[in-house]
Amino acid sequence: MSIGKVGSKGELFPPKEIREKLDLKEGQKVKYSMSYGRLIVEKILTPEEVLSKPPKITISYEEIKKNRQELSNEAEK
């Protein structure tokens, strides 16, 4: 468990260990949501960060072409 604080203008200051684990930098955008009375803070990845991650799945050009053709055939019915 880590403890942060709320500033005089309502700013949230998470502890350094949390910022480091999330790799939060100055100016980084985050998303806030609530669930069961708890605040959830999630880092919003930049396009560069998203593109630098390895893909979770891979698909060949032939598979894409086949799937597109199947979808086109279904749409024509």
Secondary structure as UniProt FT lines:
FT   STRAND          5..6
FT   TURN            8..9
FT   STRAND          12..13
FT   HELIX           16..21
FT   TURN            22..23
FT   TURN            26..27
FT   STRAND          30..35
FT   TURN            36..37
FT   STRAND          38..43
FT   HELIX           47..52
FT   HELIX           61..76
//
